[in-house]
Amino acid sequence: MSDRTANIVIGVVTTIWAANVVVGMFSISGYQPTEGINAIFTAIVGGAFALRARSKGNGDSGEK
């Protein structure tokens, strides 16, 4: 995954995630976010970071 694509995915998902948290905090119209949404967003952002690092060759190969 290219850096640009990863940054776009991370930015979009993080923005939606933050909006979800804010709406849940202020309980707008009785909105109750599901707990599973945090796991999904974590997996997407974590996966994007991992794919970006892997494409750069930053794996744990022991080389510096």
C-alpha positions as CSV (number, residue, x, y, z in Angstrom):
1,M,0.0,0.0,0.0
2,S,1.4,3.4,-0.9
3,D,2.0,6.0,1.7
4,R,-0.6,8.3,0.2
5,T,-3.3,5.6,0.1
6,A,-2.5,4.5,3.7
7,N,-2.6,8.1,4.9
8,I,-6.0,8.7,3.2
9,V,-7.4,5.5,4.7
10,I,-6.1,6.3,8.2
11,G,-7.3,9.9,8.0
12,V,-10.8,9.0,6.8
13,V,-11.3,6.2,9.3
14,T,-9.9,8.3,12.2
15,T,-12.2,11.2,11.4
16,I,-15.2,8.9,11.3
17,W,-14.1,7.2,14.5
18,A,-13.6,10.6,16.3
19,A,-17.1,11.7,15.1
20,N,-18.5,8.5,16.5
21,V,-16.9,9.0,19.8
22,V,-18.1,12.7,20.0
23,V,-21.6,11.7,19.1
24,G,-21.6,9.0,21.7
25,M,-20.2,11.4,24.4
26,F,-23.0,13.9,23.8
27,S,-25.6,11.2,23.3
28,I,-27.2,13.1,20.4
29,S,-30.7,11.8,19.8
30,G,-30.1,8.8,22.1
31,Y,-27.3,7.4,19.8
32,Q,-25.6,4.4,21.4
33,P,-22.5,3.3,19.4
34,T,-21.8,-0.4,19.4
35,E,-18.6,-1.5,21.1
36,G,-17.7,-3.5,18.0
37,I,-17.2,-0.4,16.0
38,N,-14.0,0.4,18.0
39,A,-12.5,-3.0,17.2
40,I,-13.4,-2.6,13.5
41,F,-11.8,0.9,13.3
42,T,-8.7,-0.3,15.2
43,A,-8.3,-3.2,12.8
44,I,-8.6,-0.9,9.7
45,V,-6.2,1.7,11.0
46,G,-3.8,-0.9,12.4
47,G,-3.9,-2.8,9.1
48,A,-3.2,0.3,7.1
49,F,-0.2,1.1,9.3
50,A,1.1,-2.5,9.0
51,L,0.7,-2.5,5.2
52,R,2.4,0.8,4.8
53,A,5.3,-0.4,7.0
54,R,5.5,-3.7,5.1
55,S,5.6,-1.9,1.7
56,K,8.6,0.2,3.0
57,G,10.4,-3.0,4.0
58,N,10.3,-2.2,7.7
59,G,9.6,-5.7,8.8
60,D,11.3,-7.3,11.8
61,S,14.2,-8.8,9.9
62,G,16.9,-7.7,12.4
63,E,18.6,-5.5,9.9
64,K,19.3,-1.8,10.4
